Amino acid sequence: MSDEQPQTDSVVHSRWRPIGGWLCIMAIGYELFLLPISVTVLQFLSGHPVDAVHTDKVLLLEMVAIFVGYRSFEKYHEVASK
């Protein structure tokens, strides 16, 4: 870790927020890349239509925007460096 960013004792800042961001990124990757490819392959192999479970794309993008916005707010107000 660099000298500019001291370690924080807050579980929210050190663990929860990064985990939430990575979960959102993985869910978007699943919805936009993995799901369409796997459905296409399964339909091709089986010859029948395949129903897929879709996530709410708007909710996922809103969650990512919240994570990015919160981090930008912290950087703007220099909360991360205090």
mmCIF file of the N, C-alpha and C atoms, coordinates in Angstrom:
data_MODEL
# 
_entry.id   MODEL 
# 
loop_
_atom_site.group_PDB 
_atom_site.id 
_atom_site.type_symbol 
_atom_site.label_atom_id 
_atom_site.label_alt_id 
_atom_site.label_comp_id 
_atom_site.label_asym_id 
_atom_site.label_entity_id 
_atom_site.label_seq_id 
_atom_site.pdbx_PDB_ins_code 
_atom_site.Cartn_x 
_atom_site.Cartn_y 
_atom_site.Cartn_z 
_atom_site.occupancy 
_atom_site.B_iso_or_equiv 
_atom_site.pdbx_formal_charge 
_atom_site.auth_seq_id 
_atom_site.auth_comp_id 
_atom_site.auth_asym_id 
_atom_site.auth_atom_id 
_atom_site.pdbx_PDB_model_num 
ATOM 1   N N  . MET A 1 1  ? 0.844   -1.174  0.000   1.00 0.00 ? 1  MET A N  1 
ATOM 2   C CA . MET A 1 1  ? 0.000   0.000   0.000   1.00 0.00 ? 1  MET A CA 1 
ATOM 3   C C  . MET A 1 1  ? 0.889   1.237   0.000   1.00 0.00 ? 1  MET A C  1 
ATOM 4   N N  . SER A 1 2  ? 0.510   2.239   -0.742  1.00 0.00 ? 2  SER A N  1 
ATOM 5   C CA . SER A 1 2  ? 1.330   3.444   -0.856  1.00 0.00 ? 2  SER A CA 1 
ATOM 6   C C  . SER A 1 2  ? 1.210   4.293   0.407   1.00 0.00 ? 2  SER A C  1 
ATOM 7   N N  . ASP A 1 3  ? 2.128   5.228   0.552   1.00 0.00 ? 3  ASP A N  1 
ATOM 8   C CA . ASP A 1 3  ? 2.112   6.112   1.708   1.00 0.00 ? 3  ASP A CA 1 
ATOM 9   C C  . ASP A 1 3  ? 0.981   7.131   1.639   1.00 0.00 ? 3  ASP A C  1 
ATOM 10  N N  . GLU A 1 4  ? 0.465   7.375   0.443   1.00 0.00 ? 4  GLU A N  1 
ATOM 11  C CA . GLU A 1 4  ? -0.589  8.369   0.270   1.00 0.00 ? 4  GLU A CA 1 
ATOM 12  C C  . GLU A 1 4  ? -1.927  7.891   0.803   1.00 0.00 ? 4  GLU A C  1 
ATOM 13  N N  . GLN A 1 5  ? -2.165  6.593   0.805   1.00 0.00 ? 5  GLN A N  1 
ATOM 14  C CA . GLN A 1 5  ? -3.439  6.057   1.251   1.00 0.00 ? 5  GLN A CA 1 
ATOM 15  C C  . GLN A 1 5  ? -3.231  5.221   2.507   1.00 0.00 ? 5  GLN A C  1 
ATOM 16  N N  . PRO A 1 6  ? -3.440  5.802   3.671   1.00 0.00 ? 6  PRO A N  1 
ATOM 17  C CA . PRO A 1 6  ? -3.266  5.036   4.893   1.00 0.00 ? 6  PRO A CA 1 
ATOM 18  C C  . PRO A 1 6  ? -4.356  3.990   5.045   1.00 0.00 ? 6  PRO A C  1 
ATOM 19  N N  . GLN A 1 7  ? -4.029  2.924   5.737   1.00 0.00 ? 7  GLN A N  1 
ATOM 20  C CA . GLN A 1 7  ? -5.017  1.875   5.957   1.00 0.00 ? 7  GLN A CA 1 
ATOM 21  C C  . GLN A 1 7  ? -6.097  2.404   6.882   1.00 0.00 ? 7  GLN A C  1 
ATOM 22  N N  . THR A 1 8  ? -7.316  1.990   6.611   1.00 0.00 ? 8  THR A N  1 
ATOM 23  C CA . THR A 1 8  ? -8.442  2.417   7.423   1.00 0.00 ? 8  THR A CA 1 
ATOM 24  C C  . THR A 1 8  ? -8.926  1.247   8.265   1.00 0.00 ? 8  THR A C  1 
ATOM 25  N N  . ASP A 1 9  ? -9.479  1.565   9.420   1.00 0.00 ? 9  ASP A N  1 
ATOM 26  C CA . ASP A 1 9  ? -10.007 0.529   10.300  1.00 0.00 ? 9  ASP A CA 1 
ATOM 27  C C  . ASP A 1 9  ? -11.456 0.208   9.968   1.00 0.00 ? 9  ASP A C  1 
ATOM 28  N N  . SER A 1 10 ? -12.072 0.994   9.107   1.00 0.00 ? 10 SER A N  1 
ATOM 29  C CA . SER A 1 10 ? -13.471 0.805   8.778   1.00 0.00 ? 10 SER A CA 1 
ATOM 30  C C  . SER A 1 10 ? -13.655 -0.400  7.859   1.00 0.00 ? 10 SER A C  1 
ATOM 31  N N  . VAL A 1 11 ? -14.514 -1.323  8.277   1.00 0.00 ? 11 VAL A N  1 
ATOM 32  C CA . VAL A 1 11 ? -14.794 -2.506  7.460   1.00 0.00 ? 11 VAL A CA 1 
ATOM 33  C C  . VAL A 1 11 ? -15.512 -2.105  6.177   1.00 0.00 ? 11 VAL A C  1 
ATOM 34  N N  . VAL A 1 12 ? -16.340 -1.070  6.246   1.00 0.00 ? 12 VAL A N  1 
ATOM 35  C CA . VAL A 1 12 ? -17.082 -0.631  5.064   1.00 0.00 ? 12 VAL A CA 1 
ATOM 36  C C  . VAL A 1 12 ? -16.123 -0.155  3.976   1.00 0.00 ? 12 VAL A C  1 
ATOM 37  N N  . HIS A 1 13 ? -15.128 0.624   4.355   1.00 0.00 ? 13 HIS A N  1 
ATOM 38  C CA . HIS A 1 13 ? -14.205 1.153   3.359   1.00 0.00 ? 13 HIS A CA 1 
ATOM 39  C C  . HIS A 1 13 ? -13.187 0.126   2.899   1.00 0.00 ? 13 HIS A C  1 
ATOM 40  N N  . SER A 1 14 ? -12.743 -0.740  3.783   1.00 0.00 ? 14 SER A N  1 
ATOM 41  C CA . SER A 1 14 ? -11.674 -1.663  3.409   1.00 0.00 ? 14 SER A CA 1 
ATOM 42  C C  . SER A 1 14 ? -12.172 -2.957  2.787   1.00 0.00 ? 14 SER A C  1 
ATOM 43  N N  . ARG A 1 15 ? -13.382 -3.364  3.073   1.00 0.00 ? 15 ARG A N  1 
ATOM 44  C CA . ARG A 1 15 ? -13.869 -4.650  2.552   1.00 0.00 ? 15 ARG A CA 1 
ATOM 45  C C  . ARG A 1 15 ? -15.198 -4.554  1.815   1.00 0.00 ? 15 ARG A C  1 
ATOM 46  N N  . TRP A 1 16 ? -16.200 -3.985  2.428   1.00 0.00 ? 16 TRP A N  1 
ATOM 47  C CA . TRP A 1 16 ? -17.557 -4.059  1.900   1.00 0.00 ? 16 TRP A CA 1 
ATOM 48  C C  . TRP A 1 16 ? -17.698 -3.332  0.568   1.00 0.00 ? 16 TRP A C  1 
ATOM 49  N N  . ARG A 1 17 ? -17.189 -2.113  0.472   1.00 0.00 ? 17 ARG A N  1 
ATOM 50  C CA . ARG A 1 17 ? -17.360 -1.351  -0.766  1.00 0.00 ? 17 ARG A CA 1 
ATOM 51  C C  . ARG A 1 17 ? -16.648 -2.004  -1.941  1.00 0.00 ? 17 ARG A C  1 
ATOM 52  N N  . PRO A 1 18 ? -15.396 -2.449  -1.819  1.00 0.00 ? 18 PRO A N  1 
ATOM 53  C CA . PRO A 1 18 ? -14.761 -3.128  -2.955  1.00 0.00 ? 18 PRO A CA 1 
ATOM 54  C C  . PRO A 1 18 ? -15.465 -4.427  -3.339  1.00 0.00 ? 18 PRO A C  1 
ATOM 55  N N  . ILE A 1 19 ? -15.946 -5.176  -2.348  1.00 0.00 ? 19 ILE A N  1 
ATOM 56  C CA . ILE A 1 19 ? -16.658 -6.426  -2.649  1.00 0.00 ? 19 ILE A CA 1 
ATOM 57  C C  . ILE A 1 19 ? -17.941 -6.120  -3.401  1.00 0.00 ? 19 ILE A C  1 
ATOM 58  N N  . GLY A 1 20 ? -18.658 -5.095  -2.967  1.00 0.00 ? 20 GLY A N  1 
ATOM 59  C CA . GLY A 1 20 ? -19.893 -4.717  -3.657  1.00 0.00 ? 20 GLY A CA 1 
ATOM 60  C C  . GLY A 1 20 ? -19.640 -4.301  -5.094  1.00 0.00 ? 20 GLY A C  1 
ATOM 61  N N  . GLY A 1 21 ? -18.571 -3.554  -5.301  1.00 0.00 ? 21 GLY A N  1 
ATOM 62  C CA . GLY A 1 21 ? -18.226 -3.148  -6.662  1.00 0.00 ? 21 GLY A CA 1 
ATOM 63  C C  . GLY A 1 21 ? -17.877 -4.330  -7.546  1.00 0.00 ? 21 GLY A C  1 
ATOM 64  N N  . TRP A 1 22 ? -17.082 -5.262  -7.024  1.00 0.00 ? 22 TRP A N  1 
ATOM 65  C CA . TRP A 1 22 ? -16.708 -6.435  -7.816  1.00 0.00 ? 22 TRP A CA 1 
ATOM 66  C C  . TRP A 1 22 ? -17.918 -7.327  -8.089  1.00 0.00 ? 22 TRP A C  1 
ATOM 67  N N  . LEU A 1 23 ? -18.839 -7.444  -7.136  1.00 0.00 ? 23 LEU A N  1 
ATOM 68  C CA . LEU A 1 23 ? -20.049 -8.236  -7.378  1.00 0.00 ? 23 LEU A CA 1 
ATOM 69  C C  . LEU A 1 23 ? -20.886 -7.615  -8.485  1.00 0.00 ? 23 LEU A C  1 
ATOM 70  N N  . CYS A 1 24 ? -21.002 -6.300  -8.494  1.00 0.00 ? 24 CYS A N  1 
ATOM 71  C CA . CYS A 1 24 ? -21.745 -5.625  -9.562  1.00 0.00 ? 24 CYS A CA 1 
ATOM 72  C C  . CYS A 1 24 ? -21.072 -5.838  -10.910 1.00 0.00 ? 24 CYS A C  1 
ATOM 73  N N  . ILE A 1 25 ? -19.756 -5.746  -10.942 1.00 0.00 ? 25 ILE A N  1 
ATOM 74  C CA . ILE A 1 25 ? -19.030 -5.946  -12.191 1.00 0.00 ? 25 ILE A CA 1 
ATOM 75  C C  . ILE A 1 25 ? -19.198 -7.379  -12.695 1.00 0.00 ? 25 ILE A C  1 
ATOM 76  N N  . MET A 1 26 ? -19.133 -8.358  -11.789 1.00 0.00 ? 26 MET A N  1 
ATOM 77  C CA . MET A 1 26 ? -19.324 -9.753  -12.200 1.00 0.00 ? 26 MET A CA 1 
ATOM 78  C C  . MET A 1 26 ? -20.746 -9.998  -12.699 1.00 0.00 ? 26 MET A C  1 
ATOM 79  N N  . ALA A 1 27 ? -21.737 -9.392  -12.049 1.00 0.00 ? 27 ALA A N  1 
ATOM 80  C CA . ALA A 1 27 ? -23.126 -9.565  -12.484 1.00 0.00 ? 27 ALA A CA 1 
ATOM 81  C C  . ALA A 1 27 ? -23.351 -8.938  -13.857 1.00 0.00 ? 27 ALA A C  1 
ATOM 82  N N  . ILE A 1 28 ? -22.759 -7.787  -14.109 1.00 0.00 ? 28 ILE A N  1 
ATOM 83  C CA . ILE A 1 28 ? -22.886 -7.160  -15.430 1.00 0.00 ? 28 ILE A CA 1 
ATOM 84  C C  . ILE A 1 28 ? -22.177 -8.005  -16.482 1.00 0.00 ? 28 ILE A C  1 
ATOM 85  N N  . GLY A 1 29 ? -21.006 -8.534  -16.152 1.00 0.00 ? 29 GLY A N  1 
ATOM 86  C CA . GLY A 1 29 ? -20.304 -9.422  -17.083 1.00 0.00 ? 29 GLY A CA 1 
ATOM 87  C C  . GLY A 1 29 ? -21.111 -10.665 -17.407 1.00 0.00 ? 29 GLY A C  1 
ATOM 88  N N  . TYR A 1 30 ? -21.757 -11.220 -16.389 1.00 0.00 ? 30 TYR A N  1 
ATOM 89  C CA . TYR A 1 30 ? -22.619 -12.386 -16.601 1.00 0.00 ? 30 TYR A CA 1 
ATOM 90  C C  . TYR A 1 30 ? -23.769 -12.024 -17.526 1.00 0.00 ? 30 TYR A C  1 
ATOM 91  N N  . GLU A 1 31 ? -24.423 -10.900 -17.235 1.00 0.00 ? 31 GLU A N  1 
ATOM 92  C CA . GLU A 1 31 ? -25.615 -10.508 -18.005 1.00 0.00 ? 31 GLU A CA 1 
ATOM 93  C C  . GLU A 1 31 ? -25.279 -10.120 -19.438 1.00 0.00 ? 31 GLU A C  1 
ATOM 94  N N  . LEU A 1 32 ? -24.176 -9.437  -19.655 1.00 0.00 ? 32 LEU A N  1 
ATOM 95  C CA . LEU A 1 32 ? -23.875 -8.921  -20.989 1.00 0.00 ? 32 LEU A CA 1 
ATOM 96  C C  . LEU A 1 32 ? -23.058 -9.872  -21.853 1.00 0.00 ? 32 LEU A C  1 
ATOM 97  N N  . PHE A 1 33 ? -22.261 -10.764 -21.237 1.00 0.00 ? 33 PHE A N  1 
ATOM 98  C CA . PHE A 1 33 ? -21.366 -11.617 -22.017 1.00 0.00 ? 33 PHE A CA 1 
ATOM 99  C C  . PHE A 1 33 ? -21.644 -13.101 -21.843 1.00 0.00 ? 33 PHE A C  1 
ATOM 100 N N  . LEU A 1 34 ? -21.594 -13.578 -20.624 1.00 0.00 ? 34 LEU A N  1 
ATOM 101 C CA . LEU A 1 34 ? -21.690 -15.018 -20.379 1.00 0.00 ? 34 LEU A CA 1 
ATOM 102 C C  . LEU A 1 34 ? -23.078 -15.567 -20.700 1.00 0.00 ? 34 LEU A C  1 
ATOM 103 N N  . LEU A 1 35 ? -24.123 -14.896 -20.273 1.00 0.00 ? 35 LEU A N  1 
ATOM 104 C CA . LEU A 1 35 ? -25.488 -15.381 -20.497 1.00 0.00 ? 35 LEU A CA 1 
ATOM 105 C C  . LEU A 1 35 ? -25.845 -15.479 -21.982 1.00 0.00 ? 35 LEU A C  1 
ATOM 106 N N  . PRO A 1 36 ? -25.627 -14.447 -22.793 1.00 0.00 ? 36 PRO A N  1 
ATOM 107 C CA . PRO A 1 36 ? -25.983 -14.588 -24.215 1.00 0.00 ? 36 PRO A CA 1 
ATOM 108 C C  . PRO A 1 36 ? -25.181 -15.673 -24.934 1.00 0.00 ? 36 PRO A C  1 
ATOM 109 N N  . ILE A 1 37 ? -23.908 -15.803 -24.592 1.00 0.00 ? 37 ILE A N  1 
ATOM 110 C CA . ILE A 1 37 ? -23.089 -16.829 -25.242 1.00 0.00 ? 37 ILE A CA 1 
ATOM 111 C C  . ILE A 1 37 ? -23.558 -18.220 -24.845 1.00 0.00 ? 37 ILE A C  1 
ATOM 112 N N  . SER A 1 38 ? -23.796 -18.423 -23.544 1.00 0.00 ? 38 SER A N  1 
ATOM 113 C CA . SER A 1 38 ? -24.216 -19.755 -23.092 1.00 0.00 ? 38 SER A CA 1 
ATOM 114 C C  . SER A 1 38 ? -25.605 -20.119 -23.612 1.00 0.00 ? 38 SER A C  1 
ATOM 115 N N  . VAL A 1 39 ? -26.525 -19.156 -23.686 1.00 0.00 ? 39 VAL A N  1 
ATOM 116 C CA . VAL A 1 39 ? -27.861 -19.430 -24.225 1.00 0.00 ? 39 VAL A CA 1 
ATOM 117 C C  . VAL A 1 39 ? -27.767 -19.791 -25.703 1.00 0.00 ? 39 VAL A C  1 
ATOM 118 N N  . THR A 1 40 ? -26.952 -19.071 -26.458 1.00 0.00 ? 40 THR A N  1 
ATOM 119 C CA . THR A 1 40 ? -26.783 -19.365 -27.878 1.00 0.00 ? 40 THR A CA 1 
ATOM 120 C C  . THR A 1 40 ? -26.204 -20.758 -28.093 1.00 0.00 ? 40 THR A C  1 
ATOM 121 N N  . VAL A 1 41 ? -25.198 -21.112 -27.311 1.00 0.00 ? 41 VAL A N  1 
ATOM 122 C CA . VAL A 1 41 ? -24.586 -22.437 -27.440 1.00 0.00 ? 41 VAL A CA 1 
ATOM 123 C C  . VAL A 1 41 ? -25.581 -23.525 -27.064 1.00 0.00 ? 41 VAL A C  1 
ATOM 124 N N  . LEU A 1 42 ? -26.317 -23.333 -25.972 1.00 0.00 ? 42 LEU A N  1 
ATOM 125 C CA . LEU A 1 42 ? -27.300 -24.337 -25.554 1.00 0.00 ? 42 LEU A CA 1 
ATOM 126 C C  . LEU A 1 42 ? -28.425 -24.487 -26.578 1.00 0.00 ? 42 LEU A C  1 
ATOM 127 N N  . GLN A 1 43 ? -28.868 -23.385 -27.155 1.00 0.00 ? 43 GLN A N  1 
ATOM 128 C CA . GLN A 1 43 ? -29.906 -23.470 -28.188 1.00 0.00 ? 43 GLN A CA 1 
ATOM 129 C C  . GLN A 1 43 ? -29.389 -24.176 -29.427 1.00 0.00 ? 43 GLN A C  1 
ATOM 130 N N  . PHE A 1 44 ? -28.163 -23.927 -29.802 1.00 0.00 ? 44 PHE A N  1 
ATOM 131 C CA . PHE A 1 44 ? -27.565 -24.574 -30.960 1.00 0.00 ? 44 PHE A CA 1 
ATOM 132 C C  . PHE A 1 44 ? -27.416 -26.074 -30.726 1.00 0.00 ? 44 PHE A C  1 
ATOM 133 N N  . LEU A 1 45 ? -26.933 -26.458 -29.558 1.00 0.00 ? 45 LEU A N  1 
ATOM 134 C CA . LEU A 1 45 ? -26.716 -27.878 -29.266 1.00 0.00 ? 45 LEU A CA 1 
ATOM 135 C C  . LEU A 1 45 ? -28.005 -28.649 -29.070 1.00 0.00 ? 45 LEU A C  1 
ATOM 136 N N  . SER A 1 46 ? -28.997 -28.032 -28.441 1.00 0.00 ? 46 SER A N  1 
ATOM 137 C CA . SER A 1 46 ? -30.246 -28.752 -28.159 1.00 0.00 ? 46 SER A CA 1 
ATOM 138 C C  . SER A 1 46 ? -31.266 -28.626 -29.282 1.00 0.00 ? 46 SER A C  1 
ATOM 139 N N  . GLY A 1 47 ? -31.194 -27.562 -30.049 1.00 0.00 ? 47 GLY A N  1 
ATOM 140 C CA . GLY A 1 47 ? -32.171 -27.358 -31.114 1.00 0.00 ? 47 GLY A CA 1 
ATOM 141 C C  . GLY A 1 47 ? -33.497 -26.829 -30.607 1.00 0.00 ? 47 GLY A C  1 
ATOM 142 N N  . HIS A 1 48 ? -33.563 -26.471 -29.339 1.00 0.00 ? 48 HIS A N  1 
ATOM 143 C CA . HIS A 1 48 ? -34.787 -25.951 -28.731 1.00 0.00 ? 48 HIS A CA 1 
ATOM 144 C C  . HIS A 1 48 ? -34.494 -24.595 -28.102 1.00 0.00 ? 48 HIS A C  1 
ATOM 145 N N  . PRO A 1 49 ? -35.531 -23.762 -27.995 1.00 0.00 ? 49 PRO A N  1 
ATOM 146 C CA . PRO A 1 49 ? -35.330 -22.476 -27.305 1.00 0.00 ? 49 PRO A CA 1 
ATOM 147 C C  . PRO A 1 49 ? -34.995 -22.703 -25.828 1.00 0.00 ? 49 PRO A C  1 
ATOM 148 N N  . VAL A 1 50 ? -34.128 -21.888 -25.305 1.00 0.00 ? 50 VAL A N  1 
ATOM 149 C CA . VAL A 1 50 ? -33.713 -21.992 -23.908 1.00 0.00 ? 50 VAL A CA 1 
ATOM 150 C C  . VAL A 1 50 ? -34.104 -20.710 -23.190 1.00 0.00 ? 50 VAL A C  1 
ATOM 151 N N  . ASP A 1 51 ? -34.804 -20.864 -22.057 1.00 0.00 ? 51 ASP A N  1 
ATOM 152 C CA . ASP A 1 51 ? -35.152 -19.707 -21.241 1.00 0.00 ? 51 ASP A CA 1 
ATOM 153 C C  . ASP A 1 51 ? -33.995 -19.401 -20.301 1.00 0.00 ? 51 ASP A C  1 
ATOM 154 N N  . ALA A 1 52 ? -33.671 -18.145 -20.176 1.00 0.00 ? 52 ALA A N  1 
ATOM 155 C CA . ALA A 1 52 ? -32.566 -17.731 -19.316 1.00 0.00 ? 52 ALA A CA 1 
ATOM 156 C C  . ALA A 1 52 ? -33.072 -16.778 -18.243 1.00 0.00 ? 52 ALA A C  1 
ATOM 157 N N  . VAL A 1 53 ? -32.438 -16.813 -17.106 1.00 0.00 ? 53 VAL A N  1 
ATOM 158 C CA . VAL A 1 53 ? -32.773 -15.906 -16.016 1.00 0.00 ? 53 VAL A CA 1 
ATOM 159 C C  . VAL A 1 53 ? -31.967 -14.622 -16.207 1.00 0.00 ? 53 VAL A C  1 
ATOM 160 N N  . HIS A 1 54 ? -32.676 -13.522 -16.360 1.00 0.00 ? 54 HIS A N  1 
ATOM 161 C CA . HIS A 1 54 ? -32.014 -12.231 -16.573 1.00 0.00 ? 54 HIS A CA 1 
ATOM 162 C C  . HIS A 1 54 ? -32.011 -11.419 -15.285 1.00 0.00 ? 54 HIS A C  1 
ATOM 163 N N  . THR A 1 55 ? -30.956 -10.681 -15.088 1.00 0.00 ? 55 THR A N  1 
ATOM 164 C CA . THR A 1 55 ? -30.906 -9.754  -13.968 1.00 0.00 ? 55 THR A CA 1 
ATOM 165 C C  . THR A 1 55 ? -31.419 -8.405  -14.430 1.00 0.00 ? 55 THR A C  1 
ATOM 166 N N  . ASP A 1 56 ? -31.691 -7.554  -13.479 1.00 0.00 ? 56 ASP A N  1 
ATOM 167 C CA . ASP A 1 56 ? -32.175 -6.215  -13.794 1.00 0.00 ? 56 ASP A CA 1 
ATOM 168 C C  . ASP A 1 56 ? -30.979 -5.333  -14.143 1.00 0.00 ? 56 ASP A C  1 
ATOM 169 N N  . LYS A 1 57 ? -30.801 -5.050  -15.430 1.00 0.00 ? 57 LYS A N  1 
ATOM 170 C CA . LYS A 1 57 ? -29.633 -4.286  -15.887 1.00 0.00 ? 57 LYS A CA 1 
ATOM 171 C C  . LYS A 1 57 ? -29.624 -2.861  -15.341 1.00 0.00 ? 57 LYS A C  1 
ATOM 172 N N  . VAL A 1 58 ? -30.795 -2.266  -15.240 1.00 0.00 ? 58 VAL A N  1 
ATOM 173 C CA . VAL A 1 58 ? -30.867 -0.899  -14.743 1.00 0.00 ? 58 VAL A CA 1 
ATOM 174 C C  . VAL A 1 58 ? -30.407 -0.846  -13.291 1.00 0.00 ? 58 VAL A C  1 
ATOM 175 N N  . LEU A 1 59 ? -30.853 -1.798  -12.481 1.00 0.00 ? 59 LEU A N  1 
ATOM 176 C CA . LEU A 1 59 ? -30.451 -1.834  -11.079 1.00 0.00 ? 59 LEU A CA 1 
ATOM 177 C C  . LEU A 1 59 ? -28.943 -2.048  -10.946 1.00 0.00 ? 59 LEU A C  1 
ATOM 178 N N  . LEU A 1 60 ? -28.383 -2.937  -11.755 1.00 0.00 ? 60 LEU A N  1 
ATOM 179 C CA . LEU A 1 60 ? -26.942 -3.172  -11.706 1.00 0.00 ? 60 LEU A CA 1 
ATOM 180 C C  . LEU A 1 60 ? -26.153 -1.918  -12.062 1.00 0.00 ? 60 LEU A C  1 
ATOM 181 N N  . LEU A 1 61 ? -26.571 -1.233  -13.119 1.00 0.00 ? 61 LEU A N  1 
ATOM 182 C CA . LEU A 1 61 ? -25.874 -0.018  -13.524 1.00 0.00 ? 61 LEU A CA 1 
ATOM 183 C C  . LEU A 1 61 ? -26.030 1.090   -12.483 1.00 0.00 ? 61 LEU A C  1 
ATOM 184 N N  . GLU A 1 62 ? -27.188 1.148   -11.825 1.00 0.00 ? 62 GLU A N  1 
ATOM 185 C CA . GLU A 1 62 ? -27.369 2.134   -10.762 1.00 0.00 ? 62 GLU A CA 1 
ATOM 186 C C  . GLU A 1 62 ? -26.455 1.837   -9.577  1.00 0.00 ? 62 GLU A C  1 
ATOM 187 N N  . MET A 1 63 ? -26.300 0.557   -9.246  1.00 0.00 ? 63 MET A N  1 
ATOM 188 C CA . MET A 1 63 ? -25.422 0.192   -8.133  1.00 0.00 ? 63 MET A CA 1 
ATOM 189 C C  . MET A 1 63 ? -23.974 0.542   -8.443  1.00 0.00 ? 63 MET A C  1 
ATOM 190 N N  . VAL A 1 64 ? -23.536 0.290   -9.658  1.00 0.00 ? 64 VAL A N  1 
ATOM 191 C CA . VAL A 1 64 ? -22.173 0.656   -10.051 1.00 0.00 ? 64 VAL A CA 1 
ATOM 192 C C  . VAL A 1 64 ? -22.014 2.181   -10.005 1.00 0.00 ? 64 VAL A C  1 
ATOM 193 N N  . ALA A 1 65 ? -23.020 2.904   -10.455 1.00 0.00 ? 65 ALA A N  1 
ATOM 194 C CA . ALA A 1 65 ? -22.953 4.365   -10.415 1.00 0.00 ? 65 ALA A CA 1 
ATOM 195 C C  . ALA A 1 65 ? -22.855 4.873   -8.982  1.00 0.00 ? 65 ALA A C  1 
ATOM 196 N N  . ILE A 1 66 ? -23.545 4.221   -8.057  1.00 0.00 ? 66 ILE A N  1 
ATOM 197 C CA . ILE A 1 66 ? -23.464 4.616   -6.649  1.00 0.00 ? 66 ILE A CA 1 
ATOM 198 C C  . ILE A 1 66 ? -22.060 4.387   -6.118  1.00 0.00 ? 66 ILE A C  1 
ATOM 199 N N  . PHE A 1 67 ? -21.463 3.223   -6.431  1.00 0.00 ? 67 PHE A N  1 
ATOM 200 C CA . PHE A 1 67 ? -20.114 2.936   -5.962  1.00 0.00 ? 67 PHE A CA 1 
ATOM 201 C C  . PHE A 1 67 ? -19.102 3.935   -6.543  1.00 0.00 ? 67 PHE A C  1 
ATOM 202 N N  . VAL A 1 68 ? -19.216 4.208   -7.823  1.00 0.00 ? 68 VAL A N  1 
ATOM 203 C CA . VAL A 1 68 ? -18.294 5.143   -8.468  1.00 0.00 ? 68 VAL A CA 1 
ATOM 204 C C  . VAL A 1 68 ? -18.523 6.560   -7.950  1.00 0.00 ? 68 VAL A C  1 
ATOM 205 N N  . GLY A 1 69 ? -19.776 6.939   -7.802  1.00 0.00 ? 69 GLY A N  1 
ATOM 206 C CA . GLY A 1 69 ? -20.093 8.267   -7.302  1.00 0.00 ? 69 GLY A CA 1 
ATOM 207 C C  . GLY A 1 69 ? -19.629 8.484   -5.879  1.00 0.00 ? 69 GLY A C  1 
ATOM 208 N N  . TYR A 1 70 ? -19.770 7.477   -5.041  1.00 0.00 ? 70 TYR A N  1 
ATOM 209 C CA . TYR A 1 70 ? -19.336 7.591   -3.652  1.00 0.00 ? 70 TYR A CA 1 
ATOM 210 C C  . TYR A 1 70 ? -17.825 7.745   -3.567  1.00 0.00 ? 70 TYR A C  1 
ATOM 211 N N  . ARG A 1 71 ? -17.119 6.992   -4.375  1.00 0.00 ? 71 ARG A N  1 
ATOM 212 C CA . ARG A 1 71 ? -15.655 7.087   -4.381  1.00 0.00 ? 71 ARG A CA 1 
ATOM 213 C C  . ARG A 1 71 ? -15.207 8.447   -4.919  1.00 0.00 ? 71 ARG A C  1 
ATOM 214 N N  . SER A 1 72 ? -15.878 8.939   -5.953  1.00 0.00 ? 72 SER A N  1 
ATOM 215 C CA . SER A 1 72 ? -15.544 10.248  -6.505  1.00 0.00 ? 72 SER A CA 1 
ATOM 216 C C  . SER A 1 72 ? -15.821 11.349  -5.481  1.00 0.00 ? 72 SER A C  1 
ATOM 217 N N  . PHE A 1 73 ? -16.917 11.225  -4.730  1.00 0.00 ? 73 PHE A N  1 
ATOM 218 C CA . PHE A 1 73 ? -17.249 12.188  -3.687  1.00 0.00 ? 73 PHE A CA 1 
ATOM 219 C C  . PHE A 1 73 ? -16.153 12.213  -2.629  1.00 0.00 ? 73 PHE A C  1 
ATOM 220 N N  . GLU A 1 74 ? -15.675 11.026  -2.222  1.00 0.00 ? 74 GLU A N  1 
ATOM 221 C CA . GLU A 1 74 ? -14.606 10.940  -1.233  1.00 0.00 ? 74 GLU A CA 1 
ATOM 222 C C  . GLU A 1 74 ? -13.323 11.594  -1.742  1.00 0.00 ? 74 GLU A C  1 
ATOM 223 N N  . LYS A 1 75 ? -12.974 11.311  -2.991  1.00 0.00 ? 75 LYS A N  1 
ATOM 224 C CA . LYS A 1 75 ? -11.751 11.881  -3.539  1.00 0.00 ? 75 LYS A CA 1 
ATOM 225 C C  . LYS A 1 75 ? -11.876 13.411  -3.665  1.00 0.00 ? 75 LYS A C  1 
ATOM 226 N N  . TYR A 1 76 ? -13.036 13.888  -4.064  1.00 0.00 ? 76 TYR A N  1 
ATOM 227 C CA . TYR A 1 76 ? -13.229 15.329  -4.226  1.00 0.00 ? 76 TYR A CA 1 
ATOM 228 C C  . TYR A 1 76 ? -13.100 16.042  -2.886  1.00 0.00 ? 76 TYR A C  1 
ATOM 229 N N  . HIS A 1 77 ? -13.664 15.457  -1.843  1.00 0.00 ? 77 HIS A N  1 
ATOM 230 C CA . HIS A 1 77 ? -13.625 16.068  -0.517  1.00 0.00 ? 77 HIS A CA 1 
ATOM 231 C C  . HIS A 1 77 ? -12.418 15.605  0.305   1.00 0.00 ? 77 HIS A C  1 
ATOM 232 N N  . GLU A 1 78 ? -11.531 14.868  -0.327  1.00 0.00 ? 78 GLU A N  1 
ATOM 233 C CA . GLU A 1 78 ? -10.292 14.376  0.275   1.00 0.00 ? 78 GLU A CA 1 
ATOM 234 C C  . GLU A 1 78 ? -10.540 13.615  1.572   1.00 0.00 ? 78 GLU A C  1 
ATOM 235 N N  . VAL A 1 79 ? -11.618 12.844  1.587   1.00 0.00 ? 79 VAL A N  1 
ATOM 236 C CA . VAL A 1 79 ? -11.924 12.017  2.752   1.00 0.00 ? 79 VAL A CA 1 
ATOM 237 C C  . VAL A 1 79 ? -10.959 10.850  2.823   1.00 0.00 ? 79 VAL A C  1 
ATOM 238 N N  . ALA A 1 80 ? -10.563 10.313  1.673   1.00 0.00 ? 80 ALA A N  1 
ATOM 239 C CA . ALA A 1 80 ? -9.696  9.150   1.644   1.00 0.00 ? 80 ALA A CA 1 
ATOM 240 C C  . ALA A 1 80 ? -8.316  9.460   2.212   1.00 0.00 ? 80 ALA A C  1 
ATOM 241 N N  . SER A 1 81 ? -7.878  10.702  2.152   1.00 0.00 ? 81 SER A N  1 
ATOM 242 C CA . SER A 1 81 ? -6.535  11.025  2.612   1.00 0.00 ? 81 SER A CA 1 
ATOM 243 C C  . SER A 1 81 ? -6.493  11.445  4.074   1.00 0.00 ? 81 SER A C  1 
ATOM 244 N N  . LYS A 1 82 ? -7.652  11.516  4.732   1.00 0.00 ? 82 LYS A N  1 
ATOM 245 C CA . LYS A 1 82 ? -7.678  11.941  6.136   1.00 0.00 ? 82 LYS A CA 1 
ATOM 246 C C  . LYS A 1 82 ? -7.647  10.768  7.083   1.00 0.00 ? 82 LYS A C  1 
# 
